[in-house]
Amino acid sequence: MSDFDYDLFVLGAGSGGVRASRLAAAAGAKVAIAEEMRVGGTCVLRGCVPKKLLVMGSHFAQDFADAAFYGWTLDAPDFNWPALIAAKDGELNRLHGLYMQMLEKSGVTVVNGRAQLTGPHHVAVGTHVFSARHILLAVGGWPSLPAIAGIEHAITSNEALELPALPRRLAIVGGGYIAVEFAGIFAALGVTVIQILRADQVLRGFDADVRAHLGDALAEHGIDLRVKTQVLGIDRRPDGTVLLALDRGEPLAVDQVLFATGRHPNTAALGLESAGVALNDKGAVIVDAFSQSNVPSIHAIGDVTDRMALTPVAIAEAHCLIDTLFKGNRRAMAYENVPSAIFSQPPVATVGLSETDARQQFGDIDLYFTRFRSLRDTLTGSNAKTLMKLVVRADDQRVVGAHMVGADAPEIIQGIAIALTCGASKADFDRTIGIHPTAAEEFVAMREKRAT
């Protein structure tokens, strides 16, 4: 008989926690999972899925406008924001129910409430204390807000997904992926969007050409980019408008201000100190390559570790961990060539190294670059351009980075990621026949090296 109530007790029923629970149960482990909100986590309920639904909903505005150039005569379309939010909520409810069914069918015990560690092998939920051979922290992250005067008048990405009505003027503070995605959503729906960022360009950490191209595209879509600017304070006027004090220029009056200035690991008040779990300076759980903390019985995956905050990565980390703990297959997650996408308008997708990172790692590199107008826009008259870029290691001609800004970029880069994972060379790309006419074919048609 086991000395513990459970073989595995999971804190957090997001994508990573749910996957770990189901895999462990399938391997014969006795598993419980605790969740203080709804099962589904950030991606399903407060991030990827609802945000992508809003992106798709907002994009119809451009589709309707373009339809006239293709012979369609339409009555003036009318948009209903509450209807979109209601449809989105209906889908989230369906997904929540589906996740609950999956856990139930897997034999996982769901414990409702906030869990706290009381020791290396003990978890308290309310007045009940559970013992577990292994404890998994999969509690994700939460939006961060700066400590400035009036910050209580701001909203985060969580509330932006639930707004009862569209604001007329919206300030978005931040230049990362969340900021540019919401800027695209609201601008497409007719909201006047002012995006405020401390840096001189959006998407810090991405390839420089991608950053510049997207910044230009956002401006062309009518988004007012205020670069090298910080919000010093916020005040709400009697009429309900919000006044932002800036370190440059006049105060800015808007109907709503959304802060998208980062997320932090959700480790506060989890009782990690009582269990002796070490955290880094960002509050993330420090783990080794096998997702084990400094306490052998306590493990962590996903955003709470601040390694690579992507849902598919958390799921893959969960799979590796369960293989290690319960299947006798000690396995670590590989973080090379993980593709990612930003559902801005236009979307961005990337896999592998940026030009700067490749130079730092390899020294000599070759670059292939193209910028073109898509076939769709030849009839609409739009000047929007698609960007594609390949980064190639000079000595052996292996492709080590691929970047795209433009329609269908996430769908295209997913396929390119397979090639990079397999170690494809530029010659492999060159001898691949393109599908014509598509944008994707340009990735196998670039022949001229870009001057470096």
Secondary structure as GFF3:
##gff-version 3
##sequence-region A 1 452
A	DSSP	beta_strand	6	11	.	.	.	ID=ss1
A	DSSP	alpha_helix	15	26	.	.	.	ID=ss2
A	DSSP	beta_strand	31	35	.	.	.	ID=ss3
A	DSSP	alpha_helix	41	41	.	.	.	ID=ss4
A	DSSP	pi_helix	42	46	.	.	.	ID=ss5
A	DSSP	alpha_helix	48	67	.	.	.	ID=ss6
A	DSSP	three_ten_helix	68	70	.	.	.	ID=ss7
A	DSSP	alpha_helix	81	106	.	.	.	ID=ss8
A	DSSP	beta_strand	109	112	.	.	.	ID=ss9
A	DSSP	beta_strand	115	119	.	.	.	ID=ss10
A	DSSP	beta_strand	122	125	.	.	.	ID=ss11
A	DSSP	beta_strand	128	137	.	.	.	ID=ss12
A	DSSP	beta_strand	141	143	.	.	.	ID=ss13
A	DSSP	three_ten_helix	151	153	.	.	.	ID=ss14
A	DSSP	alpha_helix	157	160	.	.	.	ID=ss15
A	DSSP	beta_strand	169	173	.	.	.	ID=ss16
A	DSSP	alpha_helix	177	188	.	.	.	ID=ss17
A	DSSP	beta_strand	192	196	.	.	.	ID=ss18
A	DSSP	alpha_helix	208	220	.	.	.	ID=ss19
A	DSSP	beta_strand	224	226	.	.	.	ID=ss20
A	DSSP	beta_strand	231	236	.	.	.	ID=ss21
A	DSSP	beta_strand	242	246	.	.	.	ID=ss22
A	DSSP	beta_strand	252	254	.	.	.	ID=ss23
A	DSSP	beta_strand	256	259	.	.	.	ID=ss24
A	DSSP	beta_strand	263	265	.	.	.	ID=ss25
A	DSSP	alpha_helix	272	275	.	.	.	ID=ss26
A	DSSP	beta_strand	298	300	.	.	.	ID=ss27
A	DSSP	three_ten_helix	302	305	.	.	.	ID=ss28
A	DSSP	alpha_helix	311	326	.	.	.	ID=ss29
A	DSSP	beta_strand	340	342	.	.	.	ID=ss30
A	DSSP	beta_strand	348	352	.	.	.	ID=ss31
A	DSSP	alpha_helix	355	362	.	.	.	ID=ss32
A	DSSP	beta_strand	365	372	.	.	.	ID=ss33
A	DSSP	alpha_helix	376	380	.	.	.	ID=ss34
A	DSSP	beta_strand	386	393	.	.	.	ID=ss35
A	DSSP	beta_strand	399	405	.	.	.	ID=ss36
A	DSSP	alpha_helix	409	421	.	.	.	ID=ss37
A	DSSP	alpha_helix	426	430	.	.	.	ID=ss38
A	DSSP	three_ten_helix	440	444	.	.	.	ID=ss39
###
